[in-house]
Amino acid sequence: SEEALQILFGSEYGSAALALSILAIGNLASASAGKVGDLLKSQGHSRTIFYNTSLALVLNLGLNLLLIPRFGIIGAAVATASSTLATNALLVIESWRKENIITFSDHIGSVALISLTSLVILVGVDSVLFKRTPFWFIFPGAILYGLSYTVLFLKFIGLGEEEVEVLETLGEKLGQEEYMKKLIEFLKSI
C-alpha cells in the first residue's frame, strides 16, 4: 500500500500506509454492524444517535490528545478507528435494547473466515509470482480476490432466499428469466 500511495499522491505520502491500513480495518469492522444509525433514526431514536456520537467525539478528542504527541499519524489513525468502532458498537447495543434488533448477520463469522481465506490465497499467489508486488497487480489481484471470495461464499454459505429473489427480479427486469434461472441453478450447484 505504501507504493500505491506514493504513485497516487507522491513520495511524501508513502509513510501514511500504516495509518491508512489502521483506518481501513476500523471502518471495515464498523461496516460489519450495518446501517445501525439509519435503523435507529428511522425508528425515531435520533437523540440516542446524538448522545452516542457525542460520546464518540469526546473519546476521539481524548485519544487524539493522548496518542498524537507520542505516535503522530499512527496515533491519530488509532484514535479515529477506535472512536468509529465505539460509535457503531454503542449503536448496535442501542438497536438491540430499544428495538430488539441484532444487526449482525448469522453468517458474520463465516464471511470473515471466507474473506481471510481469500486474502491468504491472494497473498500466496502474490508471493509466488513477485518479490515486490508491482502496482499493476492491483487489478488482477482484485479479480482473483473477488473470484475466490465468491466461490468460497457459494460453497460454504450458498445463496439465500433474498439473493435468489434479487437475481430473479433482475432477470425479469432484463427480460432474461431463463438465463437467470440457469445461473441460479449453477450458483446453487457450486
Solvent accessible surface area in square Angstrom, and as a share of the most:
residue,aa,sasa,rsa
1,S,90,0.58
2,E,89,0.40
3,E,45,0.20
4,A,23,0.18
5,L,18,0.09
6,Q,65,0.29
7,I,97,0.49
8,L,114,0.57
9,F,121,0.50
10,G,25,0.24
11,S,87,0.56
12,E,126,0.56
13,Y,110,0.42
14,G,1,0.01
15,S,93,0.60
16,A,21,0.16
17,A,12,0.10
18,L,104,0.52
19,A,4,0.03
20,L,87,0.43
21,S,43,0.27
22,I,38,0.19
23,L,54,0.27
24,A,57,0.44
25,I,121,0.61
26,G,3,0.03
27,N,84,0.43
28,L,132,0.66
29,A,46,0.35
30,S,8,0.05
31,A,71,0.55
32,S,43,0.28
33,A,3,0.03
34,G,39,0.37
35,K,153,0.65
36,V,2,0.01
37,G,19,0.18
38,D,68,0.35
39,L,42,0.21
40,L,0,0.00
41,K,114,0.48
42,S,83,0.53
43,Q,92,0.41
44,G,64,0.61
45,H,39,0.18
46,S,63,0.40
47,R,171,0.62
48,T,16,0.09
49,I,32,0.16
50,F,129,0.54
51,Y,120,0.46
52,N,11,0.06
53,T,68,0.39
54,S,40,0.26
55,L,103,0.51
56,A,8,0.06
57,L,106,0.53
58,V,98,0.56
59,L,68,0.34
60,N,31,0.16
61,L,99,0.49
62,G,37,0.36
63,L,39,0.19
64,N,32,0.16
65,L,140,0.70
66,L,128,0.63
67,L,30,0.15
68,I,73,0.37
69,P,109,0.68
70,R,191,0.70
71,F,104,0.43
72,G,31,0.30
73,I,98,0.50
74,I,46,0.23
75,G,2,0.02
76,A,28,0.22
77,A,4,0.03
78,V,57,0.33
79,A,0,0.00
80,T,53,0.31
81,A,10,0.08
82,S,38,0.24
83,S,6,0.04
84,T,39,0.23
85,L,72,0.36
86,A,28,0.22
87,T,24,0.14
88,N,31,0.16
89,A,52,0.40
90,L,50,0.25
91,L,10,0.05
92,V,21,0.12
93,I,89,0.45
94,E,25,0.11
95,S,0,0.00
96,W,135,0.47
97,R,153,0.56
98,K,83,0.35
99,E,54,0.24
100,N,123,0.63
101,I,67,0.34
102,I,118,0.60
103,T,35,0.20
104,F,79,0.33
105,S,63,0.40
106,D,143,0.74
107,H,87,0.39
108,I,67,0.34
109,G,50,0.48
110,S,47,0.30
111,V,43,0.24
112,A,50,0.39
113,L,120,0.60
114,I,10,0.05
115,S,33,0.21
116,L,105,0.52
117,T,53,0.31
118,S,0,0.00
119,L,82,0.41
120,V,104,0.60
121,I,66,0.34
122,L,33,0.17
123,V,86,0.50
124,G,32,0.30
125,V,52,0.30
126,D,27,0.14
127,S,76,0.49
128,V,127,0.73
129,L,107,0.53
130,F,46,0.19
131,K,214,0.91
132,R,177,0.65
133,T,57,0.33
134,P,31,0.20
135,F,64,0.27
136,W,149,0.52
137,F,16,0.07
138,I,91,0.46
139,F,141,0.59
140,P,55,0.34
141,G,3,0.03
142,A,62,0.48
143,I,113,0.57
144,L,51,0.26
145,Y,67,0.25
146,G,30,0.29
147,L,111,0.55
148,S,16,0.10
149,Y,57,0.22
150,T,66,0.39
151,V,76,0.43
152,L,35,0.17
153,F,41,0.17
154,L,14,0.07
155,K,125,0.53
156,F,144,0.60
157,I,39,0.20
158,G,19,0.19
159,L,39,0.19
160,G,29,0.27
161,E,154,0.69
162,E,126,0.56
163,E,71,0.32
164,V,23,0.13
165,E,116,0.52
166,V,97,0.56
167,L,33,0.16
168,E,80,0.36
169,T,61,0.35
170,L,82,0.41
171,G,0,0.00
172,E,109,0.49
173,K,161,0.68
174,L,112,0.55
175,G,51,0.49
176,Q,91,0.40
177,E,76,0.34
178,E,115,0.52
179,Y,129,0.49
180,M,11,0.05
181,K,112,0.48
182,K,142,0.60
183,L,52,0.26
184,I,8,0.04
185,E,110,0.49
186,F,123,0.51
187,L,31,0.16
188,K,110,0.47
189,S,86,0.56
190,I,54,0.27
